[in-house]
Amino acid sequence: MLRALGFVIGFGAAVASALDVTTCGQTVPPFEVATLQADLTCVGPAAGVYVGHRATLELNGYVLSSDSVAFGAVKCMGWCTVNGPGEITGGGYGVVFDKRLHITGVDVHHNLIGILPNGSGSRTIARDVILRNSIGEGYFGSESVFRGVNVSVHDNGLTGLGDKVVRVIDSDLTNNGAPGIQAERVTVRGSTVTGNDSLGAGVDLGAFRRPRVVDSTCGKSQMLGQPLGTTWGVCTND
């Protein structure tokens, strides 16, 4: 169990039974754990793998690829867990989920959007996750919460992490086309947020409320909702 930034992350709840994932479009039933047994390349609107409420998908070192922009390579129905090592890619959405996502040790790359919460009040807990090289955002929410430990978010075409609340620790957010972080409330601890927003004014961190930046390197901030160049005075170049 990990305590950081005032929140508690619990991983590794025991699951009684297991099944193999060997073909595209399989469903992991609620409360079950399933293990990917080979690289899968999935084409079409259906999800690569559907993961039921409180179910777990183990990537087992393999690559799950899907071009689905309707359901994603992984479609989580309710609360779900996705564990690496492994990769999620394919040009569609990486992970689409409804309520809560725990994701650990996964490289999510070359998607349209890396992770997409599908509803207000949802929560993402990410640990040792890479979100990179998406056409759009690495992670894109609007009324939900992202909490990450040791996440690397880089080289996405638009915002690295965007949501209502973003809290990261021991993380790196660099070289994204739009701000590395953009949210109503932001906490950054022990992290680097630099070299972002190459398509704009070089903003690394945008927030509607004064962000908490602790033991971190931050290039430039922006008060969202205010004229461009109005900073919070929390980053090196403010």
SESE-485108 format. One record per residue (C-alpha): residue in three letters; x, y, z. Coordinates in steps of 0.25 Angstrom, whole numbers, plus 5000, padded with zeros to 4 digits. Layout:
// SESE-485108
{code->Ala&x->X&y->Y&z->Z}
...
// end
This chain:
// SESE-485108
{code->Met&x->5000&y->5000&z->5000}
{code->Leu&x->5005&y->5014&z->4996}
{code->Arg&x->5002&y->5027&z->5003}
{code->Ala&x->5005&y->5039&z->4995}
{code->Leu&x->4999&y->5053&z->4993}
{code->Gly&x->4989&y->5051&z->5004}
{code->Phe&x->4983&y->5039&z->4997}
{code->Val&x->4984&y->5024&z->4999}
{code->Ile&x->4986&y->5014&z->4987}
{code->Gly&x->4984&y->4999&z->4989}
{code->Phe&x->4988&y->4989&z->4979}
{code->Gly&x->4988&y->4974&z->4978}
{code->Ala&x->4974&y->4970&z->4983}
{code->Ala&x->4973&y->4954&z->4982}
{code->Val&x->4965&y->4949&z->4971}
{code->Ala&x->4960&y->4934&z->4972}
{code->Ser&x->4960&y->4930&z->4958}
{code->Ala&x->4967&y->4933&z->4945}
{code->Leu&x->4965&y->4931&z->4930}
{code->Asp&x->4973&y->4933&z->4917}
{code->Val&x->4971&y->4944&z->4907}
{code->Thr&x->4975&y->4939&z->4893}
{code->Thr&x->4965&y->4947&z->4883}
{code->Cys&x->4960&y->4961&z->4881}
{code->Gly&x->4947&y->4964&z->4887}
{code->Gln&x->4947&y->4955&z->4899}
{code->Thr&x->4940&y->4959&z->4912}
{code->Val&x->4946&y->4958&z->4926}
{code->Pro&x->4934&y->4955&z->4935}
{code->Pro&x->4932&y->4963&z->4947}
{code->Phe&x->4942&y->4960&z->4959}
{code->Glu&x->4950&y->4951&z->4950}
{code->Val&x->4965&y->4952&z->4946}
{code->Ala&x->4969&y->4949&z->4932}
{code->Thr&x->4983&y->4948&z->4926}
{code->Leu&x->4987&y->4952&z->4912}
{code->Gln&x->4994&y->4940&z->4905}
{code->Ala&x->4999&y->4946&z->4892}
{code->Asp&x->5001&y->4960&z->4885}
{code->Leu&x->4987&y->4964&z->4880}
{code->Thr&x->4984&y->4973&z->4868}
{code->Cys&x->4969&y->4977&z->4868}
{code->Val&x->4962&y->4984&z->4856}
{code->Gly&x->4948&y->4990&z->4856}
{code->Pro&x->4939&y->4997&z->4866}
{code->Ala&x->4938&y->4987&z->4877}
{code->Ala&x->4948&y->4988&z->4888}
{code->Gly&x->4961&y->4979&z->4888}
{code->Val&x->4957&y->4974&z->4902}
{code->Tyr&x->4945&y->4977&z->4911}
{code->Val&x->4948&y->4977&z->4926}
{code->Gly&x->4936&y->4975&z->4935}
{code->His&x->4933&y->4982&z->4948}
{code->Arg&x->4944&y->4979&z->4958}
{code->Ala&x->4951&y->4970&z->4949}
{code->Thr&x->4966&y->4970&z->4945}
{code->Leu&x->4974&y->4969&z->4932}
{code->Glu&x->4988&y->4964&z->4933}
{code->Leu&x->4996&y->4968&z->4920}
{code->Asn&x->5007&y->4958&z->4924}
{code->Gly&x->5018&y->4965&z->4915}
{code->Tyr&x->5009&y->4965&z->4903}
{code->Val&x->5004&y->4976&z->4893}
{code->Leu&x->4989&y->4979&z->4892}
{code->Ser&x->4987&y->4988&z->4879}
{code->Ser&x->4973&y->4993&z->4875}
{code->Asp&x->4969&y->5004&z->4865}
{code->Ser&x->4955&y->5005&z->4872}
{code->Val&x->4951&y->5020&z->4875}
{code->Ala&x->4937&y->5015&z->4881}
{code->Phe&x->4942&y->5006&z->4892}
{code->Gly&x->4957&y->5006&z->4892}
{code->Ala&x->4967&y->4995&z->4893}
{code->Val&x->4962&y->4993&z->4907}
{code->Lys&x->4948&y->4996&z->4911}
{code->Cys&x->4946&y->4996&z->4926}
{code->Met&x->4932&y->4994&z->4931}
{code->Gly&x->4931&y->5000&z->4945}
{code->Trp&x->4944&y->4998&z->4953}
{code->Cys&x->4955&y->4991&z->4947}
{code->Thr&x->4970&y->4988&z->4948}
{code->Val&x->4980&y->4987&z->4937}
{code->Asn&x->4994&y->4982&z->4941}
{code->Gly&x->5007&y->4981&z->4933}
{code->Pro&x->5017&y->4979&z->4928}
{code->Gly&x->5011&y->4981&z->4915}
{code->Glu&x->5007&y->4991&z->4904}
{code->Ile&x->4994&y->4997&z->4899}
{code->Thr&x->4994&y->5003&z->4886}
{code->Gly&x->4988&y->5004&z->4872}
{code->Gly&x->4983&y->5017&z->4868}
{code->Gly&x->4969&y->5017&z->4875}
{code->Tyr&x->4967&y->5020&z->4889}
{code->Gly&x->4976&y->5013&z->4899}
{code->Val&x->4967&y->5010&z->4911}
{code->Val&x->4953&y->5015&z->4913}
{code->Phe&x->4946&y->5014&z->4926}
{code->Asp&x->4934&y->5017&z->4934}
{code->Lys&x->4937&y->5019&z->4948}
{code->Arg&x->4950&y->5015&z->4954}
{code->Leu&x->4963&y->5010&z->4947}
{code->His&x->4976&y->5005&z->4954}
{code->Ile&x->4987&y->5003&z->4944}
{code->Thr&x->5001&y->4999&z->4947}
{code->Gly&x->5013&y->4996&z->4939}
{code->Val&x->5007&y->4999&z->4925}
{code->Asp&x->5013&y->5006&z->4913}
{code->Val&x->5001&y->5013&z->4907}
{code->His&x->5006&y->5019&z->4894}
{code->His&x->5003&y->5023&z->4879}
{code->Asn&x->4988&y->5024&z->4882}
{code->Leu&x->4978&y->5035&z->4878}
{code->Ile&x->4976&y->5038&z->4893}
{code->Gly&x->4984&y->5029&z->4903}
{code->Ile&x->4974&y->5028&z->4915}
{code->Leu&x->4959&y->5033&z->4914}
{code->Pro&x->4950&y->5034&z->4926}
{code->Asn&x->4936&y->5033&z->4921}
{code->Gly&x->4928&y->5041&z->4931}
{code->Ser&x->4928&y->5050&z->4943}
{code->Gly&x->4933&y->5046&z->4957}
{code->Ser&x->4942&y->5035&z->4951}
{code->Arg&x->4956&y->5033&z->4957}
{code->Thr&x->4969&y->5028&z->4951}
{code->Ile&x->4981&y->5023&z->4960}
{code->Ala&x->4993&y->5020&z->4951}
{code->Arg&x->5007&y->5015&z->4956}
{code->Asp&x->5019&y->5013&z->4948}
{code->Val&x->5011&y->5016&z->4935}
{code->Ile&x->5016&y->5023&z->4922}
{code->Leu&x->5007&y->5031&z->4914}
{code->Arg&x->5013&y->5035&z->4901}
{code->Asn&x->5012&y->5038&z->4886}
{code->Ser&x->4997&y->5039&z->4885}
{code->Ile&x->4992&y->5048&z->4874}
{code->Gly&x->4983&y->5056&z->4884}
{code->Glu&x->4984&y->5055&z->4900}
{code->Gly&x->4992&y->5045&z->4908}
{code->Tyr&x->4980&y->5045&z->4918}
{code->Phe&x->4968&y->5054&z->4916}
{code->Gly&x->4957&y->5056&z->4926}
{code->Ser&x->4948&y->5067&z->4930}
{code->Glu&x->4940&y->5064&z->4943}
{code->Ser&x->4949&y->5053&z->4949}
{code->Val&x->4962&y->5051&z->4957}
{code->Phe&x->4976&y->5046&z->4952}
{code->Arg&x->4986&y->5042&z->4963}
{code->Gly&x->4999&y->5037&z->4958}
{code->Val&x->5012&y->5032&z->4964}
{code->Asn&x->5025&y->5030&z->4955}
{code->Val&x->5017&y->5033&z->4942}
{code->Ser&x->5024&y->5038&z->4930}
{code->Val&x->5016&y->5046&z->4920}
{code->His&x->5023&y->5051&z->4908}
{code->Asp&x->5022&y->5054&z->4893}
{code->Asn&x->5007&y->5054&z->4892}
{code->Gly&x->5001&y->5063&z->4882}
{code->Leu&x->4993&y->5071&z->4891}
{code->Thr&x->4992&y->5072&z->4907}
{code->Gly&x->4999&y->5062&z->4915}
{code->Leu&x->4989&y->5061&z->4926}
{code->Gly&x->4976&y->5068&z->4926}
{code->Asp&x->4965&y->5067&z->4936}
{code->Lys&x->4958&y->5074&z->4948}
{code->Val&x->4968&y->5069&z->4958}
{code->Val&x->4982&y->5064&z->4955}
{code->Arg&x->4992&y->5060&z->4966}
{code->Val&x->5006&y->5054&z->4962}
{code->Ile&x->5018&y->5050&z->4970}
{code->Asp&x->5032&y->5046&z->4965}
{code->Ser&x->5027&y->5048&z->4950}
{code->Asp&x->5032&y->5054&z->4937}
{code->Leu&x->5023&y->5062&z->4928}
{code->Thr&x->5031&y->5067&z->4916}
{code->Asn&x->5031&y->5070&z->4901}
{code->Asn&x->5015&y->5070&z->4900}
{code->Gly&x->5009&y->5079&z->4889}
{code->Ala&x->5000&y->5086&z->4899}
{code->Pro&x->5002&y->5088&z->4914}
{code->Gly&x->5008&y->5076&z->4922}
{code->Ile&x->4997&y->5078&z->4932}
{code->Gln&x->4984&y->5085&z->4930}
{code->Ala&x->4973&y->5084&z->4942}
{code->Glu&x->4965&y->5092&z->4951}
{code->Arg&x->4974&y->5087&z->4963}
{code->Val&x->4988&y->5082&z->4962}
{code->Thr&x->4998&y->5076&z->4972}
{code->Val&x->5012&y->5073&z->4967}
{code->Arg&x->5022&y->5067&z->4976}
{code->Gly&x->5036&y->5062&z->4973}
{code->Ser&x->5034&y->5063&z->4958}
{code->Thr&x->5038&y->5070&z->4945}
{code->Val&x->5029&y->5078&z->4937}
{code->Thr&x->5037&y->5085&z->4926}
{code->Gly&x->5038&y->5087&z->4911}
{code->Asn&x->5023&y->5086&z->4908}
{code->Asp&x->5013&y->5094&z->4899}
{code->Ser&x->5021&y->5094&z->4887}
{code->Leu&x->5008&y->5098&z->4879}
{code->Gly&x->5006&y->5110&z->4888}
{code->Ala&x->5013&y->5119&z->4898}
{code->Gly&x->5021&y->5109&z->4905}
{code->Val&x->5012&y->5107&z->4917}
{code->Asp&x->5016&y->5094&z->4925}
{code->Leu&x->5005&y->5095&z->4936}
{code->Gly&x->4991&y->5102&z->4934}
{code->Ala&x->4981&y->5102&z->4946}
{code->Phe&x->4969&y->5110&z->4950}
{code->Arg&x->4973&y->5109&z->4965}
{code->Arg&x->4987&y->5112&z->4971}
{code->Pro&x->4995&y->5099&z->4968}
{code->Arg&x->5004&y->5092&z->4979}
{code->Val&x->5017&y->5090&z->4973}
{code->Val&x->5027&y->5083&z->4984}
{code->Asp&x->5041&y->5079&z->4981}
{code->Ser&x->5039&y->5080&z->4966}
{code->Thr&x->5044&y->5086&z->4954}
{code->Cys&x->5033&y->5094&z->4946}
{code->Gly&x->5036&y->5103&z->4934}
{code->Lys&x->5024&y->5112&z->4933}
{code->Ser&x->5010&y->5113&z->4938}
{code->Gln&x->4997&y->5119&z->4934}
{code->Met&x->4985&y->5124&z->4941}
{code->Leu&x->4974&y->5117&z->4933}
{code->Gly&x->4963&y->5127&z->4930}
{code->Gln&x->4972&y->5139&z->4930}
{code->Pro&x->4980&y->5146&z->4919}
{code->Leu&x->4991&y->5138&z->4913}
{code->Gly&x->5004&y->5140&z->4921}
{code->Thr&x->4997&y->5142&z->4934}
{code->Thr&x->5005&y->5132&z->4943}
{code->Trp&x->5003&y->5126&z->4957}
{code->Gly&x->5018&y->5130&z->4961}
{code->Val&x->5021&y->5115&z->4964}
{code->Cys&x->5030&y->5111&z->4952}
{code->Thr&x->5044&y->5116&z->4948}
{code->Asn&x->5040&y->5124&z->4937}
{code->Asp&x->5028&y->5131&z->4943}
// end
